[in-house]
Amino acid sequence: MNILVIGGGGREHALVWKLAQSPRVKALFASPGSDAMAPLARCVPLDLGQGGKDVISFAQREQIDLVVVGPEGPLVEGLADRLTEAGVRVFGPSAAAARLEGSKAFSKDFMARHGIPTAGYRTFDQPQAALDWLAANPGPRVVKADGLAAGKGVSVCHTPAEAAQAVRAMMVDKAFGQAGARVVLEDLLVGQEASYFVICDGRDFVALPPCQDHKAVNDHDQGPNTGGMGAYCPAPVITAAVEHKIQQQIVAPTLAGMAAEGHPYRGCLFVGLMISPQGEPRVIEYNCRFGDPECQPLMMMLDVDLAELLDQAATGKLGERLAGVQADRPEHGRVPAGTGIPIRAGSAACVVMASQGYPGPFAKGLAIHGLENLADQPDRVVFHAGTRRAQPNNNAEEGWQTQGGRVLGVTARGDTLAQALDKAYAAVKEIHWEGAHYRTDIGKKAL
């Protein structure tokens, strides 16, 4: 197979790393890719605009068998639709299906239509109407920008004043541009957050190990939300009983609802969950792609040919993988966890190293030290989220430089979560640059 991966961050580095291990992969490309991906894939600068013409032309010229779309933006904008229309197989949902992530208002209304458990909510297009409702209905709220905001358009507000401030920031000050022109005000759910991923082919699905992400920038879940400061899997908060509820009450009805509304979901469905103290799962949000940084430990845990799995999903053939499974199945999708997806024993964890100031303004071009002493190993890989190779002619120190807010995802696997975390943090301590920041409490809730 010839495969093209769209994206250039840590998630895509992990996908490329795993796909490169497949004996089915003949040629591997990434766009834009990164300097860190270059040893594994040929990196090509393709324009994602103009209806994906550049991507389609490249796919046809290089006889690409499968395009794997990493980030949500191109999916929401319809890249999968354009590729499908051109006869190019793609792993990723249509624009209509990707609205589950592209519009918080759409996803909440969808859940209401199909009886999928989630928090109570109200949607507002006018800031004053939102402020008036908050004043009349005091209580803890979650304020969400309706559109895509790189994982940062969510404010957890414990007082009416905090909620009003968040509404003004989104709707009046345009902190997230047009993404915040409409907001969703939700009741605040209590419990532990978890990330649940399924690979879907429009009807059937297979589940990946449950994960737990760490959104806040500082230890003890303090500070503003980020795209994710670390993750681990499997997450013990999702017991077998909780997972059964997730599949029966959330995943299967979601796939059935999308199909009934004429938009079968193919690709990775990422369900952000709140697990109540009583073990009841509620949907916080949908995402239409692998999580970042959850993808990094997931790829370390999967004992499967990823190219084959993603191609089966893209071609509607997951049922063939599940055909030998003797189990009760709901009307849509498969039930028991772990079926069809071999998982390595133990646990995996990712610690994100970020630039000082992230998720706000941050410096770029800072020299990274220590990576040269950390060659990838089977149970430890440093995935690059925002780096570049220093160019010899720019008077910079030769080696790696920072290029993004989230810079590295130091990921390790061990027989236990504690062992995986020890390996990851040992590697983190070998890496340095000016102002490097990371959380020191990844996985402690599970421990």
C-alpha positions as CSV (number, residue, x, y, z in Angstrom):
1,M,0.0,0.0,0.0
2,N,1.0,3.6,-0.6
3,I,-0.2,5.8,2.2
4,L,-0.4,9.5,2.7
5,V,-0.8,11.0,6.2
6,I,-2.1,14.5,6.4
7,G,-0.7,16.6,9.3
8,G,2.6,17.5,10.9
9,G,2.2,17.3,14.7
10,G,2.8,14.7,17.4
11,R,-0.4,12.8,16.6
12,E,0.7,12.4,13.0
13,H,4.3,11.5,14.0
14,A,2.8,8.6,16.1
15,L,0.6,7.5,13.2
16,V,3.5,7.5,10.8
17,W,5.7,5.7,13.3
18,K,3.1,2.9,13.6
19,L,2.2,2.7,9.9
20,A,5.9,2.4,9.0
21,Q,5.9,-0.9,10.9
22,S,3.3,-2.4,8.6
23,P,4.6,-5.0,6.1
24,R,1.7,-3.8,3.8
25,V,3.1,-0.3,3.5
26,K,5.2,0.1,0.3
27,A,5.6,3.9,0.4
28,L,4.7,6.3,3.1
29,F,4.2,10.1,2.7
30,A,3.3,12.9,5.1
31,S,2.0,16.4,4.4
32,P,3.4,18.7,5.6
33,G,5.1,16.1,7.8
34,S,8.1,17.3,9.9
35,D,11.8,17.0,10.2
36,A,11.2,14.3,12.8
37,M,9.0,12.2,10.4
38,A,11.4,12.5,7.5
39,P,13.3,9.3,8.3
40,L,10.0,7.4,8.2
41,A,8.0,9.1,5.5
42,R,8.6,11.3,2.5
43,C,7.4,14.8,3.5
44,V,5.6,16.8,0.8
45,P,4.2,20.3,1.1
46,L,0.6,20.0,-0.2
47,D,-2.0,22.8,-0.3
48,L,-5.1,21.7,1.5
49,G,-7.2,24.5,0.1
50,Q,-9.0,24.9,-3.2
51,G,-11.1,21.8,-2.6
52,G,-8.1,19.6,-1.9
53,K,-7.0,19.7,-5.6
54,D,-3.3,19.5,-4.7
55,V,-3.9,16.5,-2.4
56,I,-6.0,14.7,-5.0
57,S,-3.5,15.4,-7.8
58,F,-0.7,14.0,-5.6
59,A,-2.7,11.0,-4.6
60,Q,-3.5,10.1,-8.2
61,R,0.1,10.7,-9.4
62,E,1.7,8.6,-6.6
63,Q,-1.0,5.9,-6.8
64,I,-1.9,6.5,-3.1
65,D,-4.1,3.6,-1.8
66,L,-5.2,5.4,1.4
67,V,-5.1,8.9,2.8
68,V,-5.1,9.2,6.6
69,V,-6.3,12.6,7.7
70,G,-4.9,13.5,11.1
71,P,-6.2,16.9,12.2
72,E,-9.9,17.9,12.4
73,G,-9.7,21.1,10.3
74,P,-9.4,19.5,6.9
75,L,-12.1,17.0,7.8
76,V,-14.6,19.6,8.9
77,E,-13.8,21.5,5.6
78,G,-14.6,18.5,3.5
79,L,-11.3,17.0,2.4
80,A,-12.6,13.4,2.9
81,D,-15.6,14.2,0.6
82,R,-13.3,15.6,-2.2
83,L,-11.0,12.6,-2.0
84,T,-13.9,10.2,-2.1
85,E,-15.4,11.9,-5.1
86,A,-12.1,11.6,-6.9
87,G,-11.9,7.9,-6.2
88,V,-9.2,8.1,-3.5
89,R,-9.8,6.0,-0.4
90,V,-9.6,8.0,2.8
91,F,-9.7,7.3,6.5
92,G,-11.7,10.1,8.0
93,P,-15.3,11.2,8.2
94,S,-17.2,13.3,5.7
95,A,-17.8,17.0,6.4
96,A,-21.4,16.2,7.4
97,A,-20.2,13.6,9.9
98,A,-17.3,15.7,11.1
99,R,-19.9,18.3,12.3
100,L,-19.9,16.2,15.5
101,E,-16.7,18.1,16.3
102,G,-17.0,21.1,14.0
103,S,-20.1,22.5,15.8
104,K,-20.7,22.0,19.5
105,A,-24.3,23.2,19.0
106,F,-24.9,20.5,16.3
107,S,-23.4,17.8,18.5
108,K,-25.5,18.7,21.5
109,D,-28.7,18.8,19.4
110,F,-27.7,15.5,17.8
111,M,-27.3,13.9,21.3
112,A,-30.7,15.3,22.3
113,R,-32.4,13.8,19.2
114,H,-30.9,10.4,19.8
115,G,-31.1,10.1,23.6
116,I,-27.4,10.0,24.2
117,P,-26.4,11.0,27.8
118,T,-24.8,14.4,28.1
119,A,-25.0,17.6,30.2
120,G,-28.0,19.9,30.0
121,Y,-27.3,22.9,27.7
122,R,-28.4,26.1,26.0
123,T,-27.1,27.6,22.8
124,F,-26.8,31.4,22.2
125,D,-25.9,33.5,19.2
126,Q,-26.1,36.9,21.0
127,P,-23.9,37.8,23.9
128,Q,-26.5,39.7,25.8
129,A,-28.9,36.8,25.7
130,A,-26.3,34.5,27.1
131,L,-25.4,36.9,29.8
132,D,-29.0,37.4,30.8
133,W,-29.6,33.7,31.0
134,L,-26.5,33.2,33.2
135,A,-27.7,36.0,35.5
136,A,-31.2,34.3,35.8
137,N,-29.7,30.8,36.2
138,P,-26.7,31.0,38.5
139,G,-24.6,27.9,39.0
140,P,-21.4,26.3,37.8
141,R,-21.3,26.2,34.0
142,V,-19.1,25.2,31.1
143,V,-18.8,27.8,28.4
144,K,-17.9,26.4,24.9
145,A,-17.1,28.1,21.6
146,D,-19.3,26.4,19.0
147,G,-16.6,26.1,16.4
148,L,-13.1,24.7,16.2
149,A,-10.7,26.3,18.6
150,A,-7.7,23.9,18.7
151,G,-9.0,22.3,21.9
152,K,-8.9,25.6,23.8
153,G,-12.4,27.0,23.4
154,V,-13.7,25.6,26.6
155,S,-14.0,27.4,30.0
156,V,-15.0,25.6,33.2
157,C,-16.7,28.3,35.3
158,H,-17.6,27.8,39.0
159,T,-19.2,31.2,39.5
160,P,-21.6,33.3,37.4
161,A,-18.9,36.0,37.2
162,E,-16.4,33.5,35.6
163,A,-19.1,32.3,33.1
164,A,-20.0,35.9,32.1
165,Q,-16.3,36.7,31.7
166,A,-15.9,33.6,29.4
167,V,-18.9,34.6,27.3
168,R,-17.5,38.1,26.8
169,A,-14.1,36.8,25.9
170,M,-15.6,34.5,23.2
171,M,-18.5,36.5,21.8
172,V,-17.4,40.1,22.3
173,D,-13.6,40.0,22.4
174,K,-13.4,37.3,19.7
175,A,-10.7,35.3,21.6
176,F,-11.3,32.4,19.2
177,G,-12.4,34.4,16.2
178,Q,-15.6,33.2,14.5
179,A,-15.5,29.9,16.4
180,G,-16.9,31.8,19.4
181,A,-19.6,33.7,17.5
182,R,-22.0,31.2,19.0
183,V,-21.6,29.6,22.4
184,V,-23.0,26.6,24.2
185,L,-23.6,26.9,28.0
186,E,-23.6,23.5,29.7
187,D,-24.3,22.3,33.2
188,L,-21.0,21.4,34.9
189,L,-20.6,17.6,35.2
190,V,-18.8,16.1,38.2
191,G,-16.5,13.1,38.0
192,Q,-13.4,12.0,36.1
193,E,-12.8,12.8,32.4
194,A,-11.8,10.0,30.0
195,S,-11.2,9.6,26.3
196,Y,-12.7,6.7,24.4
197,F,-11.7,5.9,20.8
198,V,-13.4,3.7,18.3
199,I,-12.5,2.9,14.7
200,C,-15.7,3.0,12.6
201,D,-16.6,1.9,9.1
202,G,-20.1,3.4,8.9
203,R,-21.8,0.5,10.7
204,D,-19.3,-1.6,12.8
205,F,-16.7,-0.4,15.2
206,V,-13.8,-1.7,17.2
207,A,-12.7,-0.1,20.4
208,L,-9.2,1.0,21.4
209,P,-7.9,1.1,25.0
210,P,-9.6,3.9,27.0
211,C,-7.3,6.9,27.8
212,Q,-7.2,9.7,30.2
213,D,-5.9,13.1,29.0
214,H,-4.6,16.1,31.1
215,K,-5.9,19.3,29.7
216,A,-4.9,22.0,32.2
217,V,-1.4,23.4,31.7
218,N,-0.2,23.0,35.3
219,D,-0.2,20.3,37.9
220,H,-3.4,19.5,39.8
221,D,-5.4,20.6,36.8
222,Q,-4.6,24.2,37.4
223,G,-4.4,26.9,34.8
224,P,-5.9,27.4,31.4
225,N,-6.9,24.5,29.1
226,T,-4.4,23.3,26.5
227,G,-4.5,20.9,23.6
228,G,-3.3,18.3,26.1
229,M,-0.3,18.0,28.5
230,G,-0.1,14.3,28.7
231,A,-2.1,11.1,28.6
232,Y,-2.0,7.4,29.5
233,C,-3.8,4.2,28.7
234,P,-5.6,2.1,29.6
235,A,-7.5,4.3,32.1
236,P,-8.8,2.3,35.1
237,V,-11.7,4.8,35.5
238,I,-13.3,2.9,32.6
239,T,-14.0,-0.5,34.0
240,A,-15.5,-3.3,32.0
241,A,-19.0,-2.3,33.3
242,V,-18.5,1.3,32.4
243,E,-17.2,0.4,28.9
244,H,-20.2,-1.7,28.2
245,K,-22.4,1.3,29.0
246,I,-20.3,3.5,26.8
247,Q,-20.7,1.2,23.9
248,Q,-24.4,0.5,24.4
249,Q,-25.6,3.9,25.4
250,I,-23.2,6.2,23.5
251,V,-21.1,4.7,20.7
252,A,-23.7,2.4,19.1
253,P,-26.5,5.1,19.2
254,T,-24.1,7.6,17.7
255,L,-23.3,5.5,14.7
256,A,-26.9,4.5,14.3
257,G,-28.0,8.1,14.5
258,M,-25.4,9.3,12.0
259,A,-26.4,6.6,9.6
260,A,-30.1,7.3,10.0
261,E,-29.5,11.0,9.3
262,G,-27.7,10.0,6.1
263,H,-24.1,10.6,7.2
264,P,-22.5,7.2,8.0
265,Y,-19.5,7.7,10.2
266,R,-16.2,6.3,8.9
267,G,-12.9,7.1,10.6
268,C,-11.9,7.5,14.2
269,L,-14.6,8.7,16.6
270,F,-13.2,10.2,19.8
271,V,-15.7,10.5,22.6
272,G,-14.7,12.8,25.5
273,L,-16.4,11.5,28.6
274,M,-17.2,12.4,32.2
275,I,-17.5,9.4,34.4
276,S,-19.6,10.1,37.4
277,P,-18.7,8.8,40.9
278,Q,-21.5,6.3,40.3
279,G,-19.9,5.0,37.1
280,E,-22.3,6.7,34.7
281,P,-20.7,7.9,31.5
282,R,-21.8,11.3,29.9
283,V,-20.5,12.8,26.7
284,I,-18.6,16.0,27.1
285,E,-17.8,16.3,23.4
286,Y,-17.2,14.4,20.2
287,N,-14.0,14.7,18.1
288,C,-13.6,13.3,14.6
289,R,-10.0,12.2,14.8
290,F,-7.4,10.6,17.1
291,G,-6.6,12.7,20.2
292,D,-3.3,14.5,20.7
293,P,-1.6,13.4,22.9
294,E,-3.7,10.3,23.4
295,C,-2.7,8.9,20.0
296,Q,0.9,8.6,21.2
297,P,0.4,6.0,24.0
298,L,-2.4,4.4,21.9
299,M,0.0,3.6,19.1
300,M,2.5,2.2,21.7
301,M,-0.2,-0.2,23.0
302,L,-1.7,-1.4,19.7
303,D,-0.4,-4.8,18.7
304,V,-2.0,-4.7,15.2
305,D,-1.3,-3.8,11.6
306,L,-2.5,-0.2,11.6
307,A,-2.5,0.1,7.8
308,E,-4.8,-3.0,7.5
309,L,-7.1,-1.7,10.3
310,L,-7.5,1.8,8.9
311,D,-8.0,0.4,5.3
312,Q,-10.8,-1.9,6.6
313,A,-12.5,1.0,8.2
314,A,-12.2,3.1,5.0
315,T,-13.6,0.4,2.9
316,G,-16.5,-0.7,5.2
317,K,-14.9,-4.0,6.0
318,L,-14.5,-4.0,9.7
319,G,-17.3,-6.7,9.7
320,E,-14.7,-9.1,8.2
321,R,-12.4,-8.5,11.2
322,L,-15.4,-9.2,13.6
323,A,-16.9,-12.1,11.7
324,G,-15.3,-14.7,13.9
325,V,-16.3,-13.0,17.1
326,Q,-19.0,-15.0,18.9
327,A,-20.7,-12.3,21.0
328,D,-24.0,-10.6,21.3
329,R,-24.0,-7.5,19.1
330,P,-26.2,-4.4,19.3
331,E,-28.1,-3.4,16.2
332,H,-25.1,-1.2,15.2
333,G,-21.5,-2.0,16.2
334,R,-19.8,-4.6,18.2
335,V,-19.8,-5.1,21.9
336,P,-17.2,-6.7,24.0
337,A,-14.2,-4.6,24.6
338,G,-10.9,-5.7,23.2
339,T,-12.4,-7.9,20.5
340,G,-10.6,-7.7,17.2
341,I,-7.8,-5.3,18.4
342,P,-4.9,-7.1,20.0
343,I,-3.4,-4.9,22.7
344,R,0.0,-5.2,24.3
345,A,0.2,-6.0,28.0
346,G,0.8,-3.3,30.5
347,S,0.3,0.5,30.1
348,A,1.7,3.4,28.1
349,A,2.0,7.1,29.1
350,C,2.9,10.3,27.3
351,V,4.4,13.4,29.0
352,V,4.1,16.6,26.9
353,M,7.0,19.1,27.1
354,A,5.8,22.6,26.2
355,S,7.2,26.0,25.5
356,Q,7.1,28.6,28.3
357,G,4.0,30.7,28.0
358,Y,1.9,28.0,26.2
359,P,-1.1,28.1,25.7
360,G,-0.4,31.8,25.4
361,P,2.4,33.5,23.4
362,F,5.7,31.6,23.3
363,A,9.1,31.9,21.8
364,K,10.3,29.8,18.9
365,G,13.7,28.7,17.7
366,L,15.1,27.7,21.1
367,A,17.8,25.0,21.0
368,I,16.8,21.6,22.4
369,H,19.5,19.7,24.2
370,G,19.5,16.0,25.1
371,L,17.6,14.4,22.3
372,E,20.8,13.1,20.8
373,N,21.1,10.8,23.8
374,L,17.6,9.4,23.5
375,A,17.4,7.1,20.5
376,D,14.0,5.6,20.0
377,Q,13.5,2.2,21.7
378,P,10.7,-0.4,21.4
379,D,9.3,0.8,24.7
380,R,10.2,4.5,24.6
381,V,9.7,7.0,21.7
382,V,10.0,10.8,21.7
383,F,7.2,12.0,19.3
384,H,7.8,15.5,17.9
385,A,4.8,17.9,18.1
386,G,6.5,21.3,17.4
387,T,10.2,21.0,16.4
388,R,12.5,21.7,13.5
389,R,16.0,21.0,12.5
390,A,18.3,24.0,12.8
391,Q,19.6,25.1,9.4
392,P,23.4,25.4,9.2
393,N,23.2,28.8,7.5
394,N,21.1,30.7,10.1
395,N,23.8,31.0,12.8
396,A,21.8,28.6,15.0
397,E,23.3,25.8,17.0
398,E,23.1,22.6,14.9
399,G,20.4,20.2,16.2
400,W,16.7,20.5,17.1
401,Q,14.8,23.7,17.9
402,T,11.4,24.5,19.3
403,Q,8.8,25.5,16.8
404,G,5.4,25.1,18.6
405,G,3.7,25.5,21.9
406,R,3.6,21.8,22.5
407,V,7.1,20.6,21.5
408,L,7.6,16.9,22.4
409,G,5.5,14.0,23.5
410,V,7.8,11.7,25.5
411,T,6.1,8.3,25.5
412,A,6.9,5.0,27.1
413,R,5.4,1.6,27.7
414,G,5.8,-0.6,30.8
415,D,4.5,-3.6,32.5
416,T,2.6,-1.2,34.8
417,L,1.5,2.4,34.5
418,A,4.0,3.3,37.2
419,Q,6.8,1.7,35.2
420,A,5.7,3.5,32.0
421,L,5.6,6.8,33.8
422,D,9.0,6.2,35.4
423,K,10.5,5.6,31.9
424,A,8.8,8.6,30.4
425,Y,9.8,11.0,33.2
426,A,13.4,9.7,33.2
427,A,13.6,10.6,29.5
428,V,12.0,14.0,30.1
429,K,14.7,14.8,32.6
430,E,17.3,14.3,29.9
431,I,15.8,17.0,27.6
432,H,16.3,20.7,28.1
433,W,15.7,24.0,26.5
434,E,15.1,27.5,27.9
435,G,11.7,27.7,29.7
436,A,10.7,24.0,29.0
437,H,7.6,23.2,30.9
438,Y,5.8,19.9,31.7
439,R,3.4,18.6,34.3
440,T,4.8,16.3,36.9
441,D,1.5,14.6,37.8
442,I,0.5,12.7,34.6
443,G,-1.3,9.5,35.5
444,K,-1.4,10.1,39.3
445,K,-5.1,9.8,39.4
446,A,-4.8,6.3,38.2
447,L,-2.0,5.5,40.6
